[in-house]
């Protein structure tokens, strides 16, 4: 069962306009910096690690927080 959670985390992708999403995250979590939210395509894991550390949250929590701000795909 644990493998399916890890697989979801590993395949996490940023969708939509990251500039807008990162501004919203900074509004909700004032401790986040521009450097924390710097995103390069293909380096989602780096972004997640920085946000995890800054917010002191688990990876799954950070993924859920970010997913809430992403556009819904059909």
C-alpha positions in Angstrom: 0.0 0.0 0.0 2.8 2.4 0.8 4.2 2.1 -2.7 1.0 3.6 -4.2 1.4 6.7 -2.1 5.1 7.1 -3.1 4.2 6.6 -6.7 1.6 9.4 -6.6 4.1 11.7 -4.9 6.8 10.8 -7.5 4.6 11.4 -10.4 3.3 14.7 -9.1 3.3 17.4 -11.8 2.6 21.2 -11.6 -0.2 22.2 -14.0 -1.7 25.5 -14.9 -0.1 28.9 -14.3 2.5 28.4 -11.6 3.1 32.2 -11.1 -0.5 32.6 -10.1 -0.5 29.5 -7.9 2.7 30.5 -6.1 1.2 34.0 -5.3 -1.8 32.3 -3.8 0.4 30.0 -1.8 2.4 33.0 -0.5 -0.9 34.7 0.5 -2.0 31.6 2.5 1.5 30.8 3.9 3.4 34.0 4.6 6.5 32.1 5.6 7.0 30.9 2.0 9.5 32.9 0.0 10.0 33.4 -3.8 13.0 31.1 -3.5 10.9 28.4 -1.8 8.4 28.5 -4.7 10.9 28.7 -7.5 9.8 26.0 -10.0 11.6 24.5 -12.9 9.8 21.9 -15.1 10.8 18.4 -14.2 12.1 19.5 -10.7 8.8 19.1 -8.8 10.6 17.1 -6.1 12.9 20.0 -5.4 10.0 22.4 -5.0 8.1 19.9 -2.8 11.1 19.5 -0.5 11.6 23.2 -0.1 7.9 23.8 0.7 7.8 20.7 3.1 10.7 22.1 5.0 9.4 25.7 5.2 5.9 24.7 6.2 7.0 21.8 8.4 4.5 19.5 6.7 4.7 16.0 5.2 5.0 15.5 1.5 1.4 14.3 1.0 0.1 17.4 2.8 2.2 19.7 0.6 1.0 17.9 -2.6 -2.6 18.3 -1.4 -2.1 22.0 -0.7 -0.6 22.6 -4.1 -3.2 20.5 -5.9 -6.0 22.6 -4.4 -4.6 25.6 -6.3 -4.3 23.8 -9.6 -6.9 23.9 -12.3 -9.2 20.9 -12.4 -8.6 18.5 -15.2 -11.5 16.6 -16.8 
